[in-house]
Amino acid sequence: MGEVQIEILKRLISERFGLEVEFTDGQIVYKETIANAVTGIGHFEPLRHYAEVHLLLEPGEPGSGLQFASACSEDILDRNWQRLVLTHLEERSHPGVLTGSAITDMKITLLTGRSHLKHTEGGDFRQATYRALRQGLMQAESVLLEPVFSFILEVPTGQMGRAISDIQRMKGRFDAPVTAGDFTTITGSAPAATMRGYQREVNAYTRGLGQLSCTLKGYEPCHNTEEVLELAGYDPESDLENPSSSVFCAHGAGFVVPWDQVPTYAHMESGWNPETADGAAYNRRTGGGDETGYGDTRIAGRAGYQTAETKSASDYITQEEIEEIFLRTYGKSKRDYEPYRYHQRNTGKMQEDTAESENIQNASSAPPAKAAVPPKENYLLVDGYNIIFAWEDLRVLAEVNIDSARDKLMDICSNYQGYEGCTLILVFDAYKVKGNPGSVQKYHNIHVVYTREAETADQYIEKTVHGIGRKHHVTVATSDRLEQMIIWGEGAVRLSAGGFREAVERASVHMREQYKGKSRLSPNRPFEDLLQGQGEGS
């Protein structure tokens, strides 16, 4: 709009509405994006509330805007909670951490999350989602974007040099000028911040003969980022309306954890590895239709991260990590977690660690001899689908047919029970089957449990361990870190998926050696005595 049009518009507004208005060049609307992929973690756990969200933030194509997706298994986080997280991501514009401008050109993927059956409410996931996004932005390499105009500038040929000089001064780019008669046309692009008011300059140095038309091309990296940041003076950690910290709970009260310490306190692992983001398989499971809820399970691929089901033995939570968690939770008093110290990592014989520790304790503090105490029974609880999707051969088989993978694991557990002689309970999720009352089946020498509706395998195992963990020797085979910590606190021994695989293979080797040894000691020669009798008679 030219100056004459602006004056006419001001006069019309004054005559019709009695208002005196002024027109300025306005402000530039900046935006922000990121240059590298990061994970963001948000945890919201004040008293009687609980939600944790892990997001993957990836840079998108210029002009793509914000894209949202979920790569989280419904076995880890219910579909309703996943939809709620995506809704909270879409419901508003989220500020960046450079100037507080809206973010754009990013893909945000829900990696994993956790809710509480009793304490989680919808607002909890809103807080956890916002904090996860903000925490990821604080870690990422942020890029400030500015609007860019595409322009067509037509000036007299004699003024072409002045026009080109102005475009270069405005940090613009242009194509080769095209001359037709007495006029030259220049097309190109330049930042909107530098082209403000340039129409007046064109009118001045061309004496009204030049024409300039501009259209918005899009957003590109800012040409003067440092200057803009200094003028904005935005401090992301002082923005109380958009916190990057998380809220955790200890001693019955919530406490705030700064954004750079959140991964240390998080209850789950994101499972995303940036070093393998170009080729590692991410396995996602979706429910099916048989009695267990997994009849049509398939494994989809997404590079760079994996769910808890596909964790290897290296993801095992160590004794030192758990003791550190107990120290942060209960203080520095050693006696707060000393009763649980003897539950070390178990990779085979289920009762070696506990028996040895109990013998040491009995030798040092046992009272005079009393009546003999009956030996404790050994229990092994196996999280079925966690093991299937942690073992490579079973995971590949599950991609083709989940029933076959489940049957193969049942046979493996049956063989292992025959060697160990423990009570083995194999637990499968069936909580998504509406109206399912749950069932317990006897498969050869093991018990196979299908959980009831709204009950996961984790919940069943936690309930069982709570009931028998102090009375018997209980071992739980799972690679779920939070589950390991919970059952460890209830007195059970932890066994990762990798450790269980080692124990099964070791048992198979021992059984094979025993069989070969018996064969050598007692060879199968049914007619040997008959031949010896005939030799003596002759």
PAMI-980467 format. One record per residue (C-alpha): z, x, y; residue in one letter. Coordinates in steps of 0.001 Angstrom, whole numbers, padded with zeros to 6 digits, always signed. Example, Ala and Ser with C-alpha at 12.3 -4.5 7.8 and 13.67 -1.06 7.14 Angstrom:
2
+007800+012300-004500A +007140+013670-001060S 
END
This chain:
538
+000000+000000+000000M -001004+001392+003404G +001094+001547+006548E -000743-001380+008149V -000083-003589+005105Q +003575-002563+005134I +003958-003515+008806E +002324-006898+008189I +004632-007538+005201L +007749-006645+007236K +006695-009012+010028R +006047-011890+007591L +009474-011462+005955I +011139-011417+009362S +009350-014574+010556E +009863-016603+007385R +013333-015515+006263F +014874-013888+009291G +015439-010610+007441L +014774-007130+008695E +013629-004899+005792V +012598-001286+005443E +010360+000269+002786F +011035+003750+001437T +009421+005907-001199D +012025+004709-003734G +013638+006697-006531Q +012085+008323-009544I +013055+006784-012890V +013667+009699-015212Y +014079+009477-018967K +015379+011811-021649E +014424+012802-025174T +015292+015601-027631I +013385+018627-028898A +015081+019107-032277N +016443+016951-035089A +020218+016543-035330V +022750+014296-037021T +025282+012300-035048G +028612+011082-036409I +030658+008254-034974G +034063+007213-036328H +036167+004342-034976F +039550+003921-036633E +042335+002691-034418P +045078+000877-036296L +043646-001918-038518R +040048-001073-037650H +037568+001109-039533Y +033901+002099-039279A +031955+005336-039676E +028258+005830-038953V +025969+008835-039505H +022637+008858-037641L +019649+011182-037804L +017997+011744-034410L +014441+013075-034502E +011988+013704-031643P +009115+011230-031601G +005566+011338-030356E +005125+011109-026556P +004962+007464-025549G +006266+006183-028883S +009517+004875-027399G +012530+004350-029636L +012056+003675-033352Q +014845+002622-035683F +015090+002816-039467A +017640+002892-042262S +017694+005358-045148A +021130+004327-046370C +021670+002930-049837S +023112-000556-050047E +025498+000827-052657D +027099+002921-049931I +026943+000490-047003L +026256-003216-047380D +022977-004541-046016R +024731-006727-043441N +026515-003716-041942W +023267-001754-041886Q +021536-004551-039987R +024439-004652-037556L +024128-000907-036876V +020385-001251-036202L +021051-004251-033961T +023524-002260-031870H +020948+000513-031515L +018295-001931-030290E +020433-004175-028104E +020667-001884-025073R +019220+001202-023429S +021262+004260-024269H +021900+006919-021605P +021122+010569-022207G +023423+013476-021532V +021457+015327-018820L +021301+012801-015983T +022459+009598-017689G +018850+008378-017805S +017663+006176-020658A +016521+007940-023843I +013025+007463-025264T +010485+008942-027717D +012964+009299-030565M +013323+008064-034119K +016886+007112-035040I +017636+006719-038752T +020842+005424-040297L +021738+008019-042941L +024998+006663-044265T +028128+004808-043236G +031379+003409-044488R +033318+000216-043945S +036706-001044-045071H +036950-004199-047137L +039895-005504-045120K +039979-003835-041720H +036313-003585-040646T +035044-005991-037989E +031685-006253-036268G +032908-004591-033082G +034007-001547-035062D +030429-000697-035992F +029331-001162-032386R +031780+001518-031290Q +030960+003804-034224A +027197+003447-033625T +027377+004189-029897Y +029628+007186-030519R +027394+008526-033312A +024322+008391-031076L +026185+010006-028221R +027646+012731-030434Q +024172+013572-031726G +022761+013792-028195L +025535+016209-027230M +024427+018543-030029Q +020673+018236-029478A +018398+020179-027178E +017726+017487-024587S +014541+017324-022518V +014276+015606-019128L +011127+013498-018692L +009518+012363-015454E +006797+009754-014801P +003271+011096-014351V +000392+009406-012498F -003261+009485-013488S -005231+009541-010225F -008787+009233-008952I -009241+010919-005581L -012479+010436-003615E -012874+012580-000477V -015745+013878+001667P -017250+016987+000119T -016150+019056+003098G -012500+018199+002337Q -012685+019034-001376M -010923+022409-000942G -007999+020766+000859R -007687+018129-001894A -007660+020711-004693I -005053+022780-002854S -002842+019690-002470D -003125+018847-006182I -002048+022351-007157Q +000857+022157-004691R +001934+018879-006321M +002034+020545-009808K -000938+018446-010876G -003848+019020-013239R -007439+017963-012643F -010866+017993-014238D -013996+019515-012768A -014894+017739-009499P -017946+015496-009521V -020074+015436-006350T -022345+012522-005494A -023977+012607-002092G -021470+013318+000672D -018389+012537-001448F -016592+014340-004265T -014480+012617-006920T -011525+014404-008523I -009669+012969-011528T -006460+014311-012994G -002720+013762-013271S +000366+014783-011313A +004110+014019-011299P +005000+010797-009529A +007748+012599-007602A +005257+014905-005861T +002608+012243-005150M +004851+009951-003187R +003355+009389+000272G +000190+011327-000498Y -001975+008316+000402Q -000947+008758+004033R -001945+012427+003927E -005360+011533+002450V -005949+008998+005226N -004958+011581+007819A -007097+014574+006779Y -010149+012437+005801T -009872+010215+008923R -009705+007125+006722G -012729+008025+004579L -010790+009159+001487G -009563+006857-001273Q -006713+007428-003784L -005905+005216-006760S -003008+005910-009143C -001939+004446-012471T +001053+005338-014615L -000012+007757-017353K +003376+008062-019069G +006283+010474-019223Y +006089+014242-019554E +008642+017085-019344P +009996+017402-015828C +008513+020179-013684H +011786+020864-011788N +014531+020067-014289T +017186+022354-012800E +016772+020865-009349E +017014+017310-010644V +020108+018104-012725L +021823+019664-009749E +021098+016647-007563L +022242+014207-010262A +025544+016009-010934G +026047+014069-014171Y +028884+015098-016501D +028446+013429-019952P +032028+014123-021033E +033376+012330-017946S +031339+009199-018669D +034105+006954-020014L +031723+004052-020609E +029651+006147-023032N +032095+008311-024992P +030869+010984-027396S +034278+011421-029028S +035541+009517-032077S +038808+007764-032886V +040684+008617-036080F +044017+007360-037396C +047144+009262-038430A +050837+008302-038604H +049920+004675-037936G +048204+005366-034617A +044727+006297-033457G +043911+009622-031812F +040766+010850-030082V +038755+013736-031536V +036288+015578-029226P +032610+015350-030154W +032343+018973-031304D +035214+018515-033789Q +034130+015182-035264V +032281+016673-038306P +035531+018355-039360T +037409+015048-039400Y +034614+012825-040748A +035310+010952-043984H +031761+011318-045310M +028973+013861-045474E +025641+012986-043875S +023841+014835-046656G +021078+015990-044304W +020070+019622-044509N +017814+020830-041659P +016767+023876-043655E +015148+021694-046322T +013804+019031-043987A +010201+019886-044868D +010297+019204-048567G +013604+018142-050103A +013660+014671-051568A +015923+012005-050245Y +016774+009388-052828N +017442+005868-051786R +018410+003129-054206R +017750-000567-053725T +019145-003343-055847G +017375-005303-058541G +017988-008299-060717G +019674-007663-064060D +023329-008242-064788E +024318-004985-063158T +022329-005624-059991G +019990-002644-060534Y +017255-003959-062792G +014444-003090-060357D +015948+000024-058841T +013460+002461-057330R +013840+005800-055610I +012045+006203-052299A +011451+009549-050621G +012392+010869-047232R +012557+014595-046529A +015539+016552-045378G +018600+014578-046347Y +020192+012909-049339Q +022792+010302-050137T +026144+010918-051733A +024683+009975-055119E +022390+013027-055111T +024970+015608-054106K +025205+018687-056237S +028281+020445-057499A +028231+022571-054347S +029296+019480-052378D +032606+019432-054219Y +035554+019065-051852I +037856+022010-052357T +041621+022069-052788Q +042015+023861-049473E +040050+021145-047664E +042275+018394-049041I +045445+020314-048238E +044158+020777-044693E +043603+017010-044445I +047142+016380-045708F +048496+018863-043176L +046700+017132-040313R +047827+013734-041544T +051448+014371-042502Y +052320+017419-040418G +053106+020994-041353K +055829+020218-043861S +054779+021710-047178K +056673+019188-049239R +054442+016382-047953D +051621+017419-050258Y +053333+019766-052721E +053597+017121-055508P +049780+017056-055682Y +049150+020809-055671R +048687+021154-059429Y +045596+018935-059458H +043028+021728-059249Q +039290+021462-059810R +038529+020582-063423N +035234+021592-065016T +035894+020939-068673G +039183+020507-070483K +040793+017617-068751M +044434+018529-069103Q +044581+022330-068845E +045527+022439-065169D +048051+019638-065270T +049668+020747-068524A +050056+024328-067369E +051566+023295-064054S +053924+020852-065699E +055094+023586-068097N +055805+025865-065145I +057718+023145-063355Q +059664+022239-066484N +060539+025891-067170A +061907+026422-063669S +063692+023150-062946S +063994+021183-066177A +067483+019854-067102P +069016+020500-070541P +066996+019287-073502A +066741+015536-073842K +065047+013184-076212A +061408+014031-076777A +059051+012353-074305V +055936+010874-075898P +052767+012743-074824P +050695+011195-072079K +047355+009681-072987E +044207+011194-071522N +041819+008962-069560Y +038398+009837-068156L +036818+007415-065644L +033137+008018-064880V +031337+006593-061825D +028113+005689-063630G +025508+005439-060877Y +027010+008341-058966N +026477+010544-062022I +022981+009172-062723I +021749+009973-059242F +023497+013358-059197A +021965+014659-062452W +018324+015596-062035E +017109+014439-065454D +018842+011059-065196L +017664+010574-061623R +014036+011169-062626V +014449+008766-065540L +016027+006161-063241A +012954+006287-061036E +010975+004959-063966V +013560+002700-065607N +017190+002405-064564I +018144+000765-067871D +017002+003828-069806S +018970+006133-067548A +022063+003951-067971R +021704+003921-071776D +021224+007682-071900K +024388+008250-069866L +026287+005933-072218M +025141+008004-075212D +026138+011232-073476I +029586+009860-072664C +029983+008610-076231S +029272+012085-077634N +031613+013684-075129Y +034423+011285-075994Q +034036+012156-079656G +034637+015798-078801Y +037480+015351-076289E +039217+012418-077971G +040180+010843-074640C +039877+007222-073526T +036573+007190-071630L +035753+004353-069229I +032231+004274-067778L +032021+002118-064620V +028824+000613-063179F +028432-001362-059948D +027458-005002-060290A +029009-006233-057075Y +025700-007536-055684K +025221-010072-058471V +026296-013412-057034K +028963-015126-059096G +029312-012191-061482N +032861-012246-062962P +032597-008667-064240G +032686-007553-067843S +034062-004868-070155V +031992-003913-073181Q +032759-001624-076096K +029907+000819-076684Y +030642+002829-079822H +033783+004742-078869N +033783+004223-075065I +034434+001313-072708H +031652+000252-070306V +032739-001726-067240V +030466-003764-064961Y +032373-004648-061805T +032606-008190-060559R +030997-009624-057449E +032110-007938-054191A +033800-005090-056096E +032245-001620-056157T +032778+001038-058782A +034829+003027-056261D +037203+000110-055751Q +037586-000451-059480Y +038315+003239-060082I +040806+003419-057220E +042614+000334-058536K +042715+001713-062083T +043938+005134-061012V +046616+003545-058858H +047872+001665-061906G +047879+004466-064491I +047596+007685-062483G +051314+008482-062634R +051809+007443-066240K +048913+009209-067941H +046591+012159-067491H +043676+010616-065574V +040440+012400-064642T +037732+010830-062472V +034137+012120-062583A +032436+011496-059216T +030912+013470-056344S +032016+011017-053661D +034237+013159-051431R +036283+010313-050018L +036751+008919-053508E +037890+012353-054728Q +040497+012555-052008M +041819+009047-052689I +042188+009466-056450I +043671+012929-055942W +046388+011378-053814G +047084+008886-056602E +047774+011674-059098G +044395+011921-060856A +042375+015061-061531V +039041+015391-059742R +035852+016242-061609L +032571+016527-059687S +029231+015434-061114A +028284+019084-061550G +031610+019840-063224G +031175+016909-065588F +027698+018182-066477R +029147+021606-067293E +031864+020022-069425A +029318+017941-071363V +027089+020959-071979E +030054+023061-073065R +031167+020357-075473A +027650+020162-076922S +027620+023930-077493V +031018+023820-079222H +029993+020938-081474M +026793+022766-082410R +028699+025947-083216E +031227+024048-085306Q +028433+022406-087274Y +026698+025716-087914K +029996+027291-088977G +030684+024594-091524K +027165+024936-092884S +027661+028656-093484R +031053+028182-095181L +029987+025433-097547S +026267+025655-098340P +024621+022612-099811N +023924+023670-103510R +024481+020607-105695P +023164+022192-108953F +024964+025540-108678E +027784+024571-111136D +025268+023216-113657L +023281+026426-113595L +026435+028503-114104Q +027440+026354-117169G +024046+026818-118763Q +024321+030578-118270G +027677+030735-120035E +026422+028606-123006G +023484+030907-123597S 
END
